[in-house]
Amino acid sequence: MSSYEEVEPARWTHVDTVAGLLATISIAASFLGLVYRPVRILPFAILLALIAAKMSARNERLAFGALAAAVVCWTLGMTIAVVTENALY
């Protein structure tokens, strides 16, 4: 008998749940930044996506999608703001 207990690799943890939630919030913030002040919102969306990617290996694909959405929305949001002469921040 050992004092070390091995954790099941298929077990869902609270960290996985929080990482998924952060990635989802990042996606929502990315789409919000697309239409409203991209310089204020999108850096936080990128930061949330990076934190979510580092937190959980189980949600890597969701975090990658959140990061891709943030980068695409950054590019489109800045382009839309410049073309329509709206405020960036």
C-alpha positions in Angstrom: 0.0 0.0 0.0 1.3 3.4 -0.9 0.3 6.9 0.3 0.4 8.1 -3.2 -3.0 7.9 -4.9 -3.0 8.1 -8.7 -5.7 10.4 -10.2 -7.7 9.0 -13.0 -6.7 10.6 -16.3 -10.3 10.7 -17.6 -11.6 12.5 -14.5 -13.1 16.0 -15.1 -11.8 18.5 -12.6 -12.8 22.0 -11.5 -9.8 23.4 -13.3 -11.0 22.0 -16.5 -14.4 23.6 -15.9 -12.9 27.0 -15.1 -10.6 26.8 -18.2 -13.6 26.1 -20.4 -15.5 29.0 -18.9 -12.6 31.4 -19.4 -12.3 30.3 -23.1 -16.0 30.8 -23.6 -15.9 34.2 -22.0 -12.9 35.0 -24.3 -15.0 34.1 -27.3 -17.9 36.2 -26.2 -15.6 39.2 -25.4 -14.0 38.8 -28.9 -17.3 39.2 -30.6 -18.2 42.1 -28.4 -14.8 43.7 -29.3 -15.6 43.3 -32.9 -18.4 45.9 -32.7 -17.5 48.0 -29.7 -14.1 49.5 -28.9 -11.6 46.8 -30.0 -8.6 48.2 -28.2 -10.3 48.1 -24.8 -11.8 44.7 -25.0 -9.8 42.4 -27.3 -6.5 42.4 -25.3 -8.4 41.0 -22.3 -10.0 38.4 -24.6 -6.6 37.3 -25.8 -5.3 37.2 -22.3 -8.2 35.0 -21.1 -7.7 32.6 -24.0 -4.0 32.3 -23.2 -4.8 31.6 -19.5 -7.4 29.1 -20.5 -4.9 27.3 -22.7 -2.3 27.1 -20.0 -4.7 25.9 -17.3 -6.1 22.7 -18.8 -4.8 20.3 -21.4 -8.3 18.9 -21.8 -9.7 22.2 -23.2 -6.8 23.0 -25.5 -8.9 23.0 -28.6 -11.5 25.3 -27.1 -8.8 27.6 -25.9 -7.1 27.5 -29.4 -10.5 28.4 -30.9 -10.9 31.3 -28.5 -7.4 32.6 -29.3 -8.1 32.3 -33.1 -11.4 34.1 -32.6 -9.7 36.9 -30.6 -7.0 37.4 -33.3 -9.6 37.4 -36.2 -11.9 39.7 -34.3 -8.9 42.0 -33.4 -8.0 42.3 -37.1 -11.6 42.8 -38.3 -12.5 45.1 -35.4 -9.6 47.4 -36.0 -10.3 47.4 -39.7 -14.0 48.2 -39.2 -13.2 51.0 -36.6 -10.6 52.6 -38.9 -12.8 52.4 -42.1 -15.9 53.8 -40.3 -13.8 56.3 -38.4 -15.1 55.2 -35.0 -13.2 55.4 -31.8 -10.6 52.6 -31.2 -10.6 53.0 -27.4 
